[in-house]
Amino acid sequence: MKTDYINLDGLIVKALIIEREDKGIPCENCGKDKFNHPDIVREIDEDWCLDCNDVAMDMSEEEYNAWCLNLASTGKIVCIVRKG
């Protein structure tokens, strides 16, 4: 597991890169793997994965995009990429 900057739809953002052998812990809400890193921001619940947190925030697409841009501008992780 490491962080790196990637091109996401034309924007350079910080991502958490997960390798095949990296093991997460189950999300308390959906059961999928959840990964932790100090640069991940979870607004709703620290025990939930990013997808569950994003849905629970109940933002419009414009609000969500602005929130992600703000995170990116402060060097926070915007997405998780699984390799392999």
VOLUM-719572 format. One record per atom (N, C-alpha, C): residue in one letter; atom name; x, z, y. Coordinates in Angstrom, 3 decimals, always signed. Each point is the difference from the previous one (the first is absolute). Layout:
N
[node "A", "CA", [X, Z, Y]]
...
***
This chain:
84
[node "M", "N", [+0.861, +0.000, -1.171]]
[node "M", "CA", [-0.861, +0.000, +1.171]]
[node "M", "C", [+0.906, +0.000, +1.232]]
[node "K", "N", [-0.311, -0.897, +0.940]]
[node "K", "CA", [+0.784, -0.078, +1.235]]
[node "K", "C", [-0.896, -0.569, +1.096]]
[node "T", "N", [+0.450, +0.091, +1.235]]
[node "T", "CA", [-0.716, -0.635, +1.101]]
[node "T", "C", [+0.777, -1.224, +0.445]]
[node "D", "N", [-0.754, -0.973, +0.516]]
[node "D", "CA", [+0.623, -1.212, +0.524]]
[node "D", "C", [-0.994, -0.630, +0.972]]
[node "Y", "N", [+0.496, -0.852, +0.852]]
[node "Y", "CA", [-0.876, -0.724, +0.915]]
[node "Y", "C", [-0.349, -1.344, -0.628]]
[node "I", "N", [-1.284, -0.355, +0.031]]
[node "I", "CA", [-0.474, -1.248, -0.596]]
[node "I", "C", [-0.837, -0.759, +1.024]]
[node "N", "N", [-0.189, -1.290, -0.269]]
[node "N", "CA", [-0.869, -0.825, +0.822]]
[node "N", "C", [-1.400, +0.065, -0.610]]
[node "L", "N", [-0.937, +0.544, +0.724]]
[node "L", "CA", [-1.383, +0.129, -0.447]]
[node "L", "C", [-0.882, -0.788, +0.954]]
[node "D", "N", [-0.390, -1.186, -0.417]]
[node "D", "CA", [-0.834, -0.872, +0.831]]
[node "D", "C", [+0.591, -0.224, +1.388]]
[node "G", "N", [+1.310, -0.210, +0.054]]
[node "G", "CA", [+0.659, -0.299, +1.262]]
[node "G", "C", [+0.492, +1.212, +0.775]]
[node "L", "N", [-0.285, +1.192, -0.484]]
[node "L", "CA", [+0.478, +1.220, +0.649]]
[node "L", "C", [+1.071, +0.647, -0.872]]
[node "I", "N", [+1.052, +0.492, +0.613]]
[node "I", "CA", [+1.036, +0.715, -0.731]]
[node "I", "C", [-0.405, +1.477, -0.021]]
[node "V", "N", [-0.254, +0.509, -1.207]]
[node "V", "CA", [-0.467, +1.378, -0.148]]
[node "V", "C", [+0.827, +0.724, -1.051]]
[node "K", "N", [-0.011, +1.310, +0.079]]
[node "K", "CA", [+0.699, +0.824, -0.977]]
[node "K", "C", [-0.895, +0.191, -1.223]]
[node "A", "N", [+0.581, -0.220, -1.186]]
[node "A", "CA", [-0.745, +0.128, -1.248]]
[node "A", "C", [+0.741, +0.938, -0.942]]
[node "L", "N", [-0.752, +0.633, -0.864]]
[node "L", "CA", [+0.578, +0.765, -1.088]]
[node "L", "C", [+0.050, -0.941, -1.201]]
[node "I", "N", [+1.196, -0.232, -0.519]]
[node "I", "CA", [+0.198, -0.915, -1.119]]
[node "I", "C", [+0.074, +0.829, -1.284]]
[node "I", "N", [-0.923, -0.265, -0.901]]
[node "I", "CA", [-0.093, +0.729, -1.258]]
[node "I", "C", [+0.519, -0.894, -1.116]]
[node "E", "N", [+0.939, +0.484, -0.771]]
[node "E", "CA", [+0.526, -0.733, -1.150]]
[node "E", "C", [-0.852, +0.319, -1.230]]
[node "R", "N", [+0.090, -0.854, -1.001]]
[node "R", "CA", [-0.792, +0.164, -1.217]]
[node "R", "C", [+0.149, +1.400, -0.603]]
[node "E", "N", [+1.219, +0.532, +0.017]]
[node "E", "CA", [+0.258, +1.290, -0.646]]
[node "E", "C", [-0.436, +1.209, +0.839]]
[node "D", "N", [-0.337, -0.202, +1.262]]
[node "D", "CA", [-0.444, +1.110, +0.856]]
[node "D", "C", [-1.373, +0.489, -0.449]]
[node "K", "N", [-0.118, +1.300, -0.138]]
[node "K", "CA", [-1.263, +0.602, -0.429]]
[node "K", "C", [-0.642, +0.729, +1.171]]
[node "G", "N", [-1.269, -0.275, +0.202]]
[node "G", "CA", [-0.757, +0.700, +1.022]]
[node "G", "C", [-0.772, +1.152, -0.626]]
[node "I", "N", [-0.771, +0.664, +0.824]]
[node "I", "CA", [-0.907, +1.014, -0.509]]
[node "I", "C", [-1.421, -0.504, +0.239]]
[node "P", "N", [-0.965, +0.416, -0.816]]
[node "P", "CA", [-1.354, -0.543, +0.146]]
[node "P", "C", [-0.647, +0.385, +1.334]]
[node "C", "N", [-0.646, -0.976, +0.608]]
[node "C", "CA", [-0.809, +0.246, +1.196]]
[node "C", "C", [-1.154, +0.904, -0.414]]
[node "E", "N", [-0.265, +1.027, +0.786]]
[node "E", "CA", [-1.075, +0.944, -0.300]]
[node "E", "C", [-1.378, -0.654, +0.069]]
[node "N", "N", [-0.114, -1.102, +0.728]]
[node "N", "CA", [-1.288, -0.663, +0.183]]
[node "N", "C", [-0.255, -1.098, -1.040]]
[node "C", "N", [+0.991, -0.902, -0.231]]
[node "C", "CA", [-0.235, -1.154, -0.870]]
[node "C", "C", [+0.822, +0.008, -1.283]]
[node "G", "N", [+1.042, +0.803, -0.059]]
[node "G", "CA", [+0.824, +0.086, -1.198]]
[node "G", "C", [+1.163, -0.975, -0.061]]
[node "K", "N", [+0.078, -0.959, +0.938]]
[node "K", "CA", [+1.130, -0.942, +0.020]]
[node "K", "C", [+1.266, +0.745, +0.430]]
[node "D", "N", [+1.157, -0.635, -0.284]]
[node "D", "CA", [+1.268, +0.605, +0.416]]
[node "D", "C", [+0.047, +0.167, +1.511]]
[node "K", "N", [+0.481, +1.147, +0.432]]
[node "K", "CA", [+0.198, +0.312, +1.412]]
[node "K", "C", [+1.471, +0.350, +0.173]]
[node "F", "N", [+0.607, -0.516, +1.060]]
[node "F", "CA", [+1.410, +0.259, +0.264]]
[node "F", "C", [+0.134, +0.714, +1.338]]
[node "N", "N", [+0.946, +0.912, +0.059]]
[node "N", "CA", [+0.226, +0.767, +1.225]]
[node "N", "C", [+1.331, -0.370, +0.634]]
[node "H", "N", [+0.013, +0.046, +1.305]]
[node "H", "CA", [+1.218, -0.219, +0.792]]
[node "H", "C", [-0.268, +0.612, +1.369]]
[node "P", "N", [+1.010, +0.575, +0.635]]
[node "P", "CA", [-0.216, +0.625, +1.319]]
[node "P", "C", [-0.542, -0.956, +1.068]]
[node "D", "N", [+0.220, -1.307, -0.152]]
[node "D", "CA", [-0.466, -0.961, +1.007]]
[node "D", "C", [-1.377, -0.586, -0.298]]
[node "I", "N", [-0.682, +0.492, -1.046]]
[node "I", "CA", [-1.371, -0.436, -0.280]]
[node "I", "C", [-0.954, +0.918, +0.754]]
[node "V", "N", [-0.946, -0.604, +0.718]]
[node "V", "CA", [-0.999, +0.759, +0.742]]
[node "V", "C", [-1.329, -0.111, -0.743]]
[node "R", "N", [-0.536, +1.139, -0.395]]
[node "R", "CA", [-1.327, +0.034, -0.626]]
[node "R", "C", [-0.898, +0.822, +0.914]]
[node "E", "N", [-0.993, -0.643, +0.567]]
[node "E", "CA", [-0.864, +0.648, +0.990]]
[node "E", "C", [-1.037, +0.931, -0.629]]
[node "I", "N", [-0.476, -0.320, -1.196]]
[node "I", "CA", [-1.129, +0.732, -0.570]]
[node "I", "C", [+0.449, +1.084, -0.965]]
[node "D", "N", [+0.738, -0.372, -1.037]]
[node "D", "CA", [+0.336, +0.950, -1.060]]
[node "D", "C", [+1.361, -0.330, -0.583]]
[node "E", "N", [+0.915, +0.967, +0.033]]
[node "E", "CA", [+1.355, -0.196, -0.525]]
[node "E", "C", [+0.014, -0.262, -1.501]]
[node "D", "N", [-1.047, +0.412, -0.719]]
[node "D", "CA", [-0.058, -0.182, -1.449]]
[node "D", "C", [-0.618, -1.329, -0.396]]
[node "W", "N", [-0.385, -0.815, +0.971]]
[node "W", "CA", [-0.597, -1.310, -0.255]]
[node "W", "C", [+1.036, -1.089, +0.249]]
[node "C", "N", [-0.157, -1.131, -0.694]]
[node "C", "CA", [+0.871, -1.153, +0.222]]
[node "C", "C", [-0.336, -0.658, +1.345]]
[node "L", "N", [+0.839, -0.926, +0.426]]
[node "L", "CA", [-0.229, -0.663, +1.286]]
[node "L", "C", [-1.308, -0.784, +0.020]]
[node "D", "N", [-0.327, -0.677, -1.108]]
[node "D", "CA", [-1.255, -0.767, -0.039]]
[node "D", "C", [-1.211, +0.901, +0.219]]
[node "C", "N", [-0.054, +1.138, -0.687]]
[node "C", "CA", [-1.135, +0.923, +0.156]]
[node "C", "C", [-0.055, +0.566, +1.418]]
[node "N", "N", [+1.154, +0.300, +0.578]]
[node "N", "CA", [+0.043, +0.496, +1.377]]
[node "N", "C", [-0.497, -1.063, +0.972]]
[node "D", "N", [+0.414, -1.252, -0.206]]
[node "D", "CA", [-0.422, -1.082, +0.892]]
[node "D", "C", [-1.513, -0.167, -0.018]]
[node "V", "N", [-0.606, +0.032, -1.180]]
[node "V", "CA", [-1.457, -0.137, -0.112]]
[node "V", "C", [-0.702, +1.187, +0.660]]
[node "A", "N", [+0.513, +1.195, -0.215]]
[node "A", "CA", [-0.634, +1.206, +0.536]]
[node "A", "C", [+0.071, +0.082, +1.525]]
[node "M", "N", [+0.960, -0.690, +0.616]]
[node "M", "CA", [+0.116, +0.056, +1.469]]
[node "M", "C", [-1.146, -0.721, +0.681]]
[node "D", "N", [-0.664, -0.908, -0.705]]
[node "D", "CA", [-1.209, -0.663, +0.503]]
[node "D", "C", [+0.214, -0.606, +1.389]]
[node "M", "N", [+1.033, -0.823, +0.119]]
[node "M", "CA", [+0.303, -0.689, +1.259]]
[node "M", "C", [-0.470, -1.447, -0.077]]
[node "S", "N", [-0.262, -0.572, +1.163]]
[node "S", "CA", [-0.247, -1.446, +0.049]]
[node "S", "C", [+1.321, -0.697, -0.282]]
[node "E", "N", [-0.051, -1.292, -0.278]]
[node "E", "CA", [+1.226, -0.743, -0.262]]
[node "E", "C", [+0.931, +0.043, +1.215]]
[node "E", "N", [-0.556, -0.095, +1.195]]
[node "E", "CA", [+0.814, +0.041, +1.215]]
[node "E", "C", [+0.660, +1.372, +0.171]]
[node "E", "N", [-0.754, +1.065, -0.242]]
[node "E", "CA", [+0.556, +1.355, +0.117]]
[node "E", "C", [+1.105, +0.217, -1.034]]
[node "Y", "N", [-0.254, -0.459, -1.227]]
[node "Y", "CA", [+0.984, +0.161, -1.071]]
[node "Y", "C", [+1.288, -0.766, +0.321]]
[node "N", "N", [-0.134, -1.241, +0.487]]
[node "N", "CA", [+1.180, -0.796, +0.365]]
[node "N", "C", [+0.793, +0.668, +1.117]]
[node "A", "N", [-0.682, +0.530, +1.002]]
[node "A", "CA", [+0.684, +0.694, +1.099]]
[node "A", "C", [+0.715, +1.247, -0.514]]
[node "W", "N", [-0.643, +0.728, -0.910]]
[node "W", "CA", [+0.596, +1.205, -0.578]]
[node "W", "C", [+1.268, -0.369, -0.767]]
[node "C", "N", [-0.056, -1.070, -0.812]]
[node "C", "CA", [+1.167, -0.449, -0.765]]
[node "C", "C", [+1.131, -0.456, +0.920]]
[node "L", "N", [-0.340, -0.719, +1.064]]
[node "L", "CA", [+1.026, -0.424, +0.962]]
[node "L", "C", [+0.669, +1.199, +0.654]]
[node "N", "N", [-0.785, +1.021, +0.317]]
[node "N", "CA", [+0.561, +1.212, +0.580]]
[node "N", "C", [+0.963, +0.668, -0.990]]
[node "L", "N", [-0.402, +0.087, -1.266]]
[node "L", "CA", [+0.886, +0.577, -1.013]]
[node "L", "C", [+1.295, -0.805, -0.102]]
[node "A", "N", [-0.138, -1.330, -0.033]]
[node "A", "CA", [+1.175, -0.866, -0.110]]
[node "A", "C", [+0.937, +0.196, +1.188]]
[node "S", "N", [-0.548, +0.158, +1.191]]
[node "S", "CA", [+0.830, +0.145, +1.197]]
[node "S", "C", [+0.752, +1.322, +0.033]]
[node "T", "N", [-0.464, +0.983, -0.779]]
[node "T", "CA", [+0.677, +1.298, -0.044]]
[node "T", "C", [+0.863, +0.161, -1.245]]
[node "G", "N", [+0.156, -1.093, -0.784]]
[node "G", "CA", [+0.874, +0.042, -1.160]]
[node "G", "C", [-0.614, +0.622, -1.237]]
[node "K", "N", [-1.308, +0.155, -0.029]]
[node "K", "CA", [-0.681, +0.566, -1.170]]
[node "K", "C", [-0.258, -1.099, -1.027]]
[node "I", "N", [-0.173, +0.403, -1.245]]
[node "I", "CA", [-0.289, -0.940, -1.080]]
[node "I", "C", [-1.425, -0.511, +0.150]]
[node "V", "N", [-0.161, -1.318, -0.062]]
[node "V", "CA", [-1.301, -0.643, +0.174]]
[node "V", "C", [-0.594, -0.421, -1.342]]
[node "C", "N", [+0.863, -0.280, -0.990]]
[node "C", "CA", [-0.516, -0.447, -1.294]]
[node "C", "C", [+0.948, +0.410, -1.122]]
[node "I", "N", [-0.504, -0.092, -1.211]]
[node "I", "CA", [+0.797, +0.265, -1.200]]
[node "I", "C", [+0.044, -1.290, -0.812]]
[node "V", "N", [+1.208, -0.385, -0.402]]
[node "V", "CA", [+0.206, -1.224, -0.779]]
[node "V", "C", [+0.559, +0.412, -1.363]]
[node "R", "N", [-0.671, -0.454, -1.058]]
[node "R", "CA", [+0.482, +0.283, -1.346]]
[node "R", "C", [+0.709, -1.234, -0.544]]
[node "K", "N", [+1.270, +0.167, -0.389]]
[node "K", "CA", [+0.774, -1.099, -0.585]]
[node "K", "C", [-0.132, +0.075, -1.515]]
[node "G", "N", [-0.009, -1.185, -0.627]]
[node "G", "CA", [-0.031, -0.046, -1.467]]
[node "G", "C", [-1.380, +0.142, -0.478]]
***
